[in-house]
Amino acid sequence: MSAKNFFWFIVLNTALWGLVSLVYFFTGGFYWDAPGFFFGLSSVPGHLLLFALGLSVLVLPFRLVGPKTGAAAAVAFGGVFTLFFAADAFVFTQYRFHIGVAMLELFFGPAGREIFVFPAITYVMLALAVAGVFALTYGLLWAARKITLGKKAVWVVCLLWLGAFLTYHSLHAWGKFMLVPSVLAQVSYMPWANPLSANRKLRKMGFEPKSEPYSEPKKGTLNYPLHPMQCASTPKTNILVILIDAWRADSFTKEVMPHTWAAYKNANAWYFTNHLSGGNATEAGVFSLFYSMPYLYWDSFTGQTRQPILMEELQAKGYQMGIFASSKLNSPAFNKNIFSQVENLRIESKGTTKVERDRDMQKDFLHFLKNRDKNAPFFGFLFYDAAHGQEFPQGGDKFKPVGEEMNYLVLTKNTDPTPYMNRYKNAVYFIDGLLGQVFETLKAQGLSDNTLVILTGDHGQEINDTRHNFWGHNSNFAQWQTQVPLLMWWPGHTGGEKAYRTAHYDIVPFLLTHILGCTNPPGDYSTGTDLLDATPRPYTVISSYTKKAIQTGDNLSVIDNYGYLEHYDKNYQKLPTGADPKAITQAFKEFAKFYK
């Protein structure tokens, strides 16, 4: 097999992979605006160039042995690559993620027989399909030998291919900087894709990425809710959801949060002591709370500016919206999903520090309470940020010694976390003082008797707890980054401590069922269950920006975007096995539950 024949064999194989890749776009949706169209068009040949080079490298040593050996290797490796694309396209249609090391370990590992159970006919069909693929690959080799085009044609193909590669990466870098939904929505279509991003370098050059989408993409294939909502009652209960950014589960104590602790004890409120966020970062945590589904769906809802069912029902029932956040609501782009249909949405708070912005946010919220329409219920949302940056007012250092602001470049696993923990406690103590004002205002205005208050965190905050130099969040799924307090004041109901496992996914089913009078089963719009249902949850999906974890009990199985799988306990110590295999199977189904 000559070099020219081998080149055309690579081209024909890549064309075949490109045809198979259309399945990704039929599954995820096509985008016809100019940026989306050209990105999708260039992403197929541009990304497949790497696979073509990989095939070339694998076959090259065998070609050096001899023409026949090279031809046999070309058919063998080419067939394997084609089988990969065929199998990966099938997996993507089912679960919206790609084959990687994680799936291979699950399939061939000790739990494989529990997770992947197929009838005998399936294996017969697979055998026939494999034989067909290798026969087709041999046919491509035969066709490549018949091509008589010269060097000029080779150069034209190479230049076009290189152009597609550069267009693909350039459009992604631009689309990520400009937050173009139709570009970002297609990044995950192709397997093992990691296109160019230049945001970090551009920031260093003084250019700040945009916070608003460039255009709105096509509607996609969401199927949410699965059935029309049936919500007949006319509730009069106000709802106030309060989030503390980076709120550790162990920081809810009488010493650190005296006002909140007193409010909890005096009202015998509900305290869920074994509660998990749906993420270890803000986007995933807040998304999981309001949508009651994994962060995996973020791009689909954001691209369509589709708000959650909770917000739709609140607005349909005439709730006044009081949405107040210390940090900007367009970064992350909550203004394009959760609060996308809230009129005159308050995007940001005034102030140069988190402390100032927390105070400004609360001032505006208290003004909202005072001037709202007293004849209609309200939905309030407060999102405090001081704990995230471990900021507190001057003179507010109740807990000492206090460390300097975190310089991650000098922190090590041997760094004493105590001073930094004290900084964190001081920040939470400051927020607690603000919360005390909120509880006092609700009481003074006679709202305590008809206002449901939910207080929780978007995620936790690790302060070198594992002694592996983890500081902050979004770095692992240890309990310090994923477990958060959850308290609920429900007028007319007493709770106390509840030790059964709950998660952010369970909050919306509770609100829709008990407050908004919806009769749909939670499965119609959620991957969670009713917060008050003590039945053991089979698993909890927890997401970061680049990984997802499936937790059963205290064991975790962590899967990254490149398919790598690792197992840990809640303290993030490695284990030989992780989440229950049956739970993993169920979780995989949830990743595609709300797609047509």
C-alpha positions in Angstrom: 0.0 0.0 0.0 1.6 3.2 -1.2 1.6 6.5 0.8 -0.9 8.0 -1.6 -3.2 5.0 -1.2 -2.9 5.2 2.6 -3.7 9.0 2.5 -7.0 8.4 0.6 -7.8 5.5 2.9 -7.5 7.9 5.9 -9.7 10.4 4.0 -12.4 7.9 3.3 -12.4 6.6 6.8 -12.7 10.2 8.1 -15.6 10.8 5.8 -17.3 7.7 7.2 -16.7 8.9 10.7 -18.2 12.2 9.7 -21.3 10.6 8.5 -21.6 8.7 11.8 -21.0 11.9 13.6 -24.2 13.4 12.2 -26.0 11.3 14.8 -24.6 13.6 17.5 -26.2 16.6 15.8 -29.5 14.9 15.2 -29.5 14.0 18.9 -28.4 17.4 20.3 -30.0 19.6 17.7 -28.8 21.6 14.7 -28.1 25.4 14.9 -28.8 27.5 11.9 -27.6 30.9 12.9 -24.3 31.8 11.3 -22.0 31.2 14.3 -23.7 27.9 15.2 -23.8 26.7 11.6 -20.2 27.3 10.7 -19.0 26.0 14.1 -21.0 22.7 13.6 -19.8 22.5 10.0 -16.2 22.9 10.9 -16.3 20.9 14.1 -16.7 17.5 12.3 -13.6 17.6 10.0 -11.7 19.9 12.4 -12.0 17.6 15.3 -11.8 14.4 13.3 -8.4 15.5 12.1 -6.9 14.4 15.4 -8.5 10.9 15.0 -7.1 10.7 11.5 -3.6 11.6 12.7 -4.0 9.0 15.5 -4.9 6.3 13.0 -1.9 7.3 10.8 0.5 7.0 13.8 -0.8 3.6 14.7 -0.5 2.2 11.2 2.8 3.7 10.3 5.1 1.2 12.1 3.3 -1.7 10.3 3.7 0.0 6.9 7.4 0.0 7.6 7.3 -3.8 7.9 5.8 -4.3 4.5 2.8 -3.3 2.2 0.7 -6.3 3.2 1.3 -5.9 6.9 0.5 -2.2 6.6 -2.7 -2.9 4.7 -3.8 -5.4 7.4 -3.0 -3.0 10.1 -4.9 -0.2 8.3 -8.1 -2.4 8.1 -7.7 -3.5 11.7 -7.2 -0.1 13.3 -9.6 1.6 10.9 -12.3 -0.9 11.8 -11.7 -0.3 15.5 -12.0 3.5 15.1 -15.2 3.1 13.1 -16.6 0.7 15.8 -15.7 3.3 18.4 -17.7 6.0 16.6 -20.6 3.8 16.0 -20.7 2.7 19.7 -20.1 6.2 21.0 -22.9 7.6 18.8 -25.3 5.0 20.2 -24.2 5.8 23.8 -24.6 9.6 23.1 -28.2 9.1 21.9 -29.0 7.3 25.1 -27.1 9.2 27.8 -25.7 12.4 26.3 -22.2 11.6 27.1 -19.3 9.8 25.3 -17.5 6.5 25.8 -14.4 6.9 27.9 -12.2 5.0 30.3 -15.1 5.2 32.8 -17.5 3.3 30.7 -14.8 0.8 29.6 -13.9 0.2 33.2 -17.6 -0.3 34.1 -18.1 -2.6 31.2 -15.1 -4.8 31.7 -14.8 -4.4 35.4 -16.3 -6.6 38.2 -19.5 -4.6 38.2 -20.0 -4.9 34.4 -22.3 -7.8 34.6 -24.6 -6.0 37.0 -24.7 -2.7 35.0 -24.8 -4.0 31.4 -27.2 -6.9 31.0 -28.1 -7.9 27.4 -30.1 -10.8 25.9 -28.3 -13.3 23.8 -29.7 -11.9 20.5 -27.9 -8.6 21.3 -24.5 -10.3 21.2 -25.4 -12.0 17.9 -26.3 -8.6 16.4 -23.1 -7.1 17.8 -21.0 -9.8 16.2 -22.7 -9.3 12.8 -22.2 -5.5 13.1 -18.5 -5.9 14.0 -18.0 -8.2 11.0 -19.9 -5.7 8.8 -17.7 -2.8 9.9 -14.5 -4.6 9.2 -15.8 -5.7 5.8 -16.7 -2.1 5.1 -13.2 -0.9 6.2 -11.7 -3.4 3.8 -13.9 -2.0 1.1 -12.6 1.5 1.8 -9.0 0.2 1.4 -10.0 -1.3 -2.0 -11.6 2.0 -3.0 -8.5 4.0 -1.9 -6.3 1.9 -4.2 -8.6 2.9 -7.1 -8.3 6.6 -6.6 -5.9 8.1 -9.2 -5.9 11.8 -8.1 -2.5 13.4 -8.0 -0.5 15.5 -5.6 -2.5 18.6 -6.3 -5.7 17.0 -5.0 -3.8 15.8 -1.9 -2.7 19.4 -1.2 -6.2 20.8 -1.7 -7.7 18.2 0.8 -4.9 19.0 3.3 -5.4 22.7 3.1 -9.2 22.4 3.4 -8.8 20.1 6.3 -6.4 22.4 8.1 -8.7 25.3 7.4 -11.6 23.4 9.1 -9.3 22.6 12.0 -8.4 26.3 12.5 -12.0 27.5 12.0 -13.2 25.0 14.6 -10.8 26.1 17.3 -11.0 29.8 16.5 -14.8 29.9 16.5 -14.9 28.1 19.8 -12.4 30.5 21.3 -14.5 33.4 20.0 -17.8 31.8 21.0 -16.6 31.1 24.6 -15.4 34.7 24.9 -18.7 36.1 23.5 -20.9 33.5 25.2 -22.5 32.4 22.0 -25.1 29.8 23.0 -25.2 28.1 19.6 -21.5 27.5 19.7 -21.2 26.5 23.3 -24.1 24.1 23.0 -22.3 22.0 20.4 -18.9 21.7 22.2 -19.9 18.4 23.8 -21.3 16.8 20.6 -18.1 15.3 19.3 -16.3 12.7 21.5 -13.3 13.8 23.5 -13.5 17.3 22.2 -11.3 20.0 23.9 -11.3 23.0 21.5 -9.3 26.1 22.1 -10.2 28.6 24.8 -8.4 31.9 25.1 -10.4 33.6 27.9 -7.6 33.3 30.5 -5.0 34.9 28.2 -7.4 37.5 27.0 -8.2 38.5 30.6 -4.5 39.0 31.3 -4.4 41.3 28.2 -7.3 43.4 29.7 -10.2 41.9 27.7 -13.2 40.8 29.8 -15.4 38.0 28.3 -18.9 39.0 27.6 -21.7 38.1 30.0 -24.6 38.2 27.5 -25.3 35.6 24.8 -24.7 36.7 21.2 -27.8 35.0 19.8 -30.5 32.6 20.9 -30.1 29.1 19.4 -32.7 26.7 18.1 -35.1 25.1 20.6 -33.3 21.7 20.7 -34.8 18.5 22.0 -35.8 19.1 25.7 -38.8 17.2 26.9 -39.6 19.0 30.1 -41.8 18.4 32.0 -42.7 14.9 30.8 -46.4 15.6 31.3 -48.4 18.8 31.7 -48.4 20.2 35.2 -51.6 19.8 37.2 -51.6 22.5 39.9 -55.1 23.4 40.9 -54.8 25.2 44.3 -54.4 28.9 44.9 -51.7 29.1 47.6 -51.2 32.1 49.8 -48.0 31.0 51.5 -45.0 33.2 50.7 -41.8 31.5 49.8 -38.3 32.8 50.7 -35.3 30.8 49.5 -32.0 31.9 51.0 -28.6 30.7 49.8 -25.2 31.2 51.4 -22.5 30.8 48.8 -19.9 28.2 50.0 -21.7 27.3 53.2 -20.0 24.4 55.0 -22.3 21.9 56.8 -20.3 22.1 60.0 -20.5 25.9 60.2 -24.2 25.9 61.4 -23.5 26.0 65.1 -24.7 28.2 68.0 -21.3 29.8 68.2 -20.9 30.7 64.5 -24.5 31.5 63.7 -26.3 32.5 66.9 -29.2 34.4 65.2 -30.0 31.6 62.8 -29.5 29.0 65.5 -32.0 30.8 67.8 -34.5 31.2 65.0 -34.2 27.4 64.3 -34.6 26.4 67.9 -37.4 28.9 68.8 -39.5 27.7 65.9 -38.5 24.0 66.1 -37.8 24.3 62.4 -36.7 21.5 60.1 -33.0 20.8 60.0 -31.8 18.2 57.4 -28.4 17.2 58.7 -27.5 14.9 55.9 -28.1 17.1 52.9 -26.1 17.2 49.6 -25.9 19.9 47.0 -26.2 18.9 43.4 -22.8 20.4 42.7 -19.5 21.5 44.2 -19.7 24.8 42.4 -22.2 27.6 42.1 -23.6 26.9 38.6 -24.2 23.2 39.4 -25.5 23.8 42.9 -28.0 26.5 42.2 -29.1 24.8 39.0 -29.8 21.5 40.8 -31.9 23.3 43.4 -34.2 25.2 41.0 -34.4 22.6 38.2 -34.2 19.5 40.4 -32.0 17.8 37.9 -28.3 17.4 37.2 -26.1 20.2 35.9 -25.7 18.2 32.7 -28.8 19.9 31.4 -27.4 23.5 31.9 -26.6 24.2 28.3 -29.9 23.0 27.0 -31.9 25.2 29.4 -29.6 28.2 29.0 -29.6 28.0 25.3 -33.4 28.1 25.2 -33.7 30.6 28.1 -36.1 28.1 29.6 -37.0 28.7 33.2 -37.7 25.8 35.6 -41.2 24.6 36.3 -41.0 26.1 39.8 -40.7 29.6 38.4 -43.4 29.0 35.8 -45.9 27.9 38.5 -45.0 30.7 40.8 -45.6 33.3 38.1 -48.8 31.5 37.0 -50.1 31.9 40.5 -49.4 35.6 40.7 -46.3 35.5 43.0 -44.4 38.7 43.2 -40.8 38.2 42.4 -38.1 39.5 44.8 -34.8 38.2 43.4 -31.7 39.6 45.1 -28.2 38.3 44.8 -24.9 39.8 46.1 -22.9 38.6 43.1 -24.0 39.2 39.5 -26.9 37.1 38.2 -25.5 37.1 34.6 -22.2 35.5 35.6 -23.1 32.6 35.9 -25.9 33.3 33.5 -28.8 32.6 35.8 -30.6 35.4 34.0 -30.6 33.1 30.9 -32.1 30.1 32.7 -33.6 30.2 36.2 -34.7 33.8 36.2 -34.9 34.3 32.4 -38.6 35.3 32.5 -38.4 37.5 35.6 -39.3 41.1 34.5 -36.9 43.9 35.5 -34.5 41.3 37.0 -32.0 42.9 39.4 -28.7 41.8 37.9 -26.2 43.1 40.4 -25.5 44.7 43.8 -23.6 47.9 44.6 -20.3 47.8 46.4 -16.6 47.0 45.9 -16.5 44.2 48.4 -18.6 41.1 49.1 -19.5 42.6 52.4 -20.8 45.8 50.8 -22.7 43.9 48.2 -24.3 41.6 50.7 -25.5 44.6 52.7 -26.8 46.3 49.6 -28.6 43.2 48.5 -30.3 42.9 51.8 -31.2 46.6 51.9 -33.0 46.2 48.6 -34.8 43.0 49.8 -36.1 44.7 52.9 -37.3 47.6 50.8 -39.1 45.0 48.6 -40.8 43.5 51.6 -42.0 46.9 52.8 -43.4 48.1 49.4 -44.7 44.9 47.9 -48.4 44.3 47.2 -49.8 43.0 50.4 -52.7 41.3 48.6 -50.5 38.9 46.7 -47.9 36.3 47.9 -44.3 36.8 47.1 -41.3 34.6 46.2 -38.1 35.9 47.6 -34.5 34.8 46.8 -31.5 36.0 48.7 -28.0 34.9 47.8 -25.2 35.9 50.2 -21.6 35.9 49.0 -19.2 36.9 51.8 -18.5 33.3 52.9 -17.3 32.5 49.4 -14.6 35.1 49.6 -14.1 34.7 53.4 -14.8 38.4 53.8 -16.1 40.2 56.9 -16.3 43.8 58.1 -13.4 45.5 59.8 -13.5 44.6 63.5 -15.6 41.5 62.9 -12.8 39.1 63.7 -14.6 37.2 66.5 -12.7 34.0 65.7 -8.9 34.3 66.0 -6.2 34.0 64.9 -7.2 35.2 61.5 -5.2 34.3 58.4 -4.5 36.6 55.5 -6.5 36.4 52.4 -5.9 33.1 50.6 -2.8 33.1 48.4 -3.2 29.8 46.6 0.4 30.0 45.3 1.8 29.6 48.8 -0.7 27.2 50.4 0.4 23.6 50.8 -1.0 20.4 52.3 1.0 21.2 55.4 -0.4 24.7 55.8 -2.3 25.1 59.1 -5.9 25.6 58.1 -7.0 27.1 61.5 -6.4 30.8 60.6 -8.2 30.4 57.3 -11.0 28.5 59.0 -11.4 31.4 61.4 -11.6 33.8 58.4 -14.4 31.6 57.0 -16.2 31.5 60.4 -16.0 35.3 60.7 -17.6 35.6 57.2 -20.4 33.3 58.1 -20.9 35.1 61.4 -21.3 38.3 59.5 -23.9 36.7 57.3 -25.7 35.4 60.3 -26.1 38.9 61.6 -27.8 39.9 58.3 -30.0 36.8 58.6 -31.0 37.9 62.1 -32.3 41.1 60.6 -34.3 39.2 58.0 -36.0 37.0 60.6 -36.7 40.1 62.8 -38.3 41.9 59.8 -40.5 38.9 58.9 -41.7 38.8 62.5 -42.2 42.6 62.7 -44.3 42.6 59.5 -46.4 39.7 60.5 -44.9 37.5 57.8 -43.5 34.7 60.0 -46.9 32.9 60.1 -47.4 32.7 56.3 -43.8 32.6 54.9 -42.0 29.4 54.2 -38.2 29.9 54.5 -35.6 27.6 53.1 -32.0 28.3 54.0 -29.2 26.3 52.4 -25.9 26.7 50.5 -25.1 26.3 46.8 -22.1 24.1 47.8 -19.6 23.6 50.6 -16.0 24.9 51.1 -13.0 22.8 51.8 -10.2 24.3 53.9 -7.5 21.7 53.6 -9.7 19.2 55.4 -8.3 16.2 53.5 -4.7 17.5 54.0 -4.2 17.2 50.2 -4.0 20.9 49.6 -7.6 21.4 48.6 -8.8 25.0 49.4 -12.2 26.1 48.3 -14.5 24.1 46.0 -15.0 22.6 42.5 -11.8 20.6 43.0 -13.2 17.3 44.4 -16.4 15.8 45.8 -15.4 15.4 49.4 -18.1 16.0 52.0 -16.7 19.4 52.8 -17.4 20.6 49.2 -20.7 18.9 48.7 -22.6 18.7 52.0 -24.4 21.8 53.1 -26.9 22.7 55.8 -30.6 22.7 54.9 -33.1 24.4 57.3 -36.8 25.1 56.7 -39.3 27.2 58.5 -42.7 25.9 57.6 -45.6 27.8 59.3 -47.9 25.5 61.2 -45.4 22.6 61.1 -42.7 21.5 63.5 -39.7 19.5 62.3 -36.5 19.1 64.3 -33.5 17.3 63.0 -33.9 14.9 60.1 -31.0 12.6 59.6 -32.0 10.8 56.4 -30.1 11.6 53.2 -31.6 14.5 51.2 -30.4 16.5 48.2 -31.1 19.8 46.4 -33.1 17.8 43.9 -35.7 17.2 46.6 -36.6 20.8 47.3 -38.6 21.6 44.2 -40.8 18.5 44.6 -41.6 19.6 48.1 -42.5 23.1 47.1 -44.6 22.0 44.1 -46.4 19.3 46.1 -47.0 20.9 49.5 -47.1 24.6 48.8 -48.2 25.0 45.1 -50.7 22.1 45.1 -49.3 20.2 42.1 -50.3 16.6 41.9 -47.8 15.4 39.3 -45.3 12.8 40.5 -41.8 14.3 41.0 -40.5 12.2 38.2 -42.4 14.4 35.7 -40.1 17.3 36.3 -37.4 16.1 38.6 -34.7 13.6 39.3 -35.4 14.0 43.1 -38.2 13.1 45.4 -40.2 14.9 48.1 -38.0 16.4 50.8 -40.3 14.9 53.4 -40.0 11.4 52.0 -37.6 9.5 54.2 -37.3 6.6 51.8 -33.5 6.0 51.1 -32.3 7.7 47.9 -30.7 5.1 45.7 -28.0 7.7 44.6 -27.2 11.4 44.3 -25.6 12.9 41.2 -23.1 15.7 42.1 -21.5 17.8 39.4 -18.6 20.2 38.9 -17.8 22.1 35.8 -15.7 19.3 34.4 -16.8 16.1 36.3 -19.8 14.3 37.7 -20.0 12.0 40.7 -22.5 9.4 41.6 -22.8 8.9 45.3 -24.4 6.0 47.2 -24.1 6.1 50.9 -20.6 7.5 51.5 -19.1 6.0 48.4 -18.5 8.0 45.2 -17.7 7.2 41.6 -16.3 10.2 39.8 -16.3 10.5 36.0 -14.6 13.3 34.1 -15.3 14.6 30.7 -12.5 12.5 29.2 -14.0 9.3 30.6 -11.7 8.6 33.5 -13.2 6.9 36.4 -12.1 6.9 40.1 -13.7 5.8 43.3 -13.6 7.6 46.7 -15.2 7.8 50.1 -16.8 10.9 51.5 -13.4 12.1 52.8 -12.1 11.7 49.3 -9.8 8.8 50.1 -9.4 6.4 47.1 -11.4 3.2 47.1 -11.1 0.1 44.9 -14.9 0.3 44.2 -17.3 3.2 44.5 -21.0 3.8 44.0 -23.4 0.9 43.8 -23.4 -0.5 40.2 -27.2 -0.6 40.0 -27.3 3.1 41.1 -24.8 4.0 38.4 -27.2 2.3 35.8 -30.1 4.4 37.1 -28.1 7.6 37.2 -27.1 7.1 33.5 -30.7 7.0 32.6 -31.3 10.3 34.4 -28.8 12.0 32.1 -31.2 11.6 29.2 -34.5 11.5 31.0 -35.7 15.0 29.9 -34.6 14.7 26.2 -36.9 13.5 23.5 
